[in-house]
């Protein structure tokens, strides 16, 4: 799966920005066990397949919702 994502991320595919946006959206809409899996998130971040700004905004909203 990761190889396919890296191929899609190639400029001849969707490109890096579009791939990061789509993968991040899919991750944020995933099941709870996938969405908050540290291993999965660290792997996707390490491969630069996740949009960090979008992920950060989502996690900030989740933390704020728990505090209120």
N, C-alpha and C positions, 0 to 999 in steps of 0.2 A: 504494500500500500504506500509506503513511504517513497519507494522508487517512482511509482506512478505520480505521486504528488510533486516530487522534484522535477519530473519530466514536464508536467503541466506548468510548473513554475518557470520553466525555460522560456526565453523570449519568443521562440517559435510556437509555444503553446499559448496559454492565457497571459502569461507574464507574471512577474513576481508580485506586483501590487494586487492584481485581481485575485490571484491564488490565495494570498494572505488574507484578503478580505473574506472570501468565500469559506475558507477553512476555519477562520475565527468565528464566523457566524454559525457554522455547523457545530463547532465545539460548544459555543454558548447555548445552543438549542438542544444539546445532547442530553441523554439521561444523566441523573445525578452522579452515578458511580463513574461515569466517563468524564463529566464536566469538571469534577473536583479531584481527578486522579493526578497526583503529583508526578508520577512517572510519565504519563502521557503528555502533560503540559510541559515538563522539562525537556522531553524529547522534541516536541514540536517547536519550542523556543530555540533549542540548540540548532535545529535545522533551518531556522528562520522561515518557518511556514505559518507562524501566528503573528497577527498584528498586535504588537505590545500595547499600543495606545488604546485600542478598542478593548483588549482584554483587561487592561488596568481600569478603564471606565466601568466595565461590567462588575469587576470585583469590588470597586469602591461602592457601587450601588448596593451590592449584596451585603457588604459590611454595614452600611448605613441602615439598611432595612432590619438587620438584626439588632442594632442599637436602639431603634425607636420602638 
